[in-house]
Amino acid sequence: MKEKVGHCSRCGKEVFCLDGFLNGVLDEEKNLFCFECADQPTN
């Protein structure tokens, strides 16, 4: 099952939940990021 949960806070890409697993990262401030943006260092 694939369910859209929101958009990446950095690039705007759609982030999905795939079979109950978040296909992205949620940080301490509850910002949602795709895996590509989550791997990039913050400035």
C-alpha positions in Angstrom: 0.0 0.0 0.0 1.3 3.5 -0.9 -0.1 6.5 0.9 1.1 10.1 0.4 2.0 11.7 3.8 3.3 15.1 2.7 6.0 17.0 0.9 9.7 17.4 1.7 10.4 20.6 3.7 13.5 21.3 1.6 12.8 20.3 -2.0 9.0 19.9 -2.1 9.1 16.3 -3.4 6.2 14.1 -2.3 6.9 11.7 0.6 5.0 8.5 0.9 4.3 5.8 3.5 5.0 2.4 1.8 3.4 -0.6 3.5 3.4 1.1 6.9 7.0 2.5 6.6 7.8 6.2 6.2 9.8 6.7 3.0 11.5 9.7 4.4 12.7 11.3 7.7 10.9 13.2 10.3 13.1 15.4 12.5 12.7 16.7 16.1 10.8 19.7 15.0 8.4 17.5 13.0 9.8 18.6 9.6 9.4 16.0 6.9 12.3 15.3 4.5 12.8 12.9 1.6 15.8 10.6 2.0 17.9 12.6 -0.5 17.5 15.9 1.4 17.9 14.2 4.8 21.3 12.9 3.8 22.5 16.4 2.8 24.3 18.5 5.5 22.5 21.6 6.8 24.2 25.0 6.2 
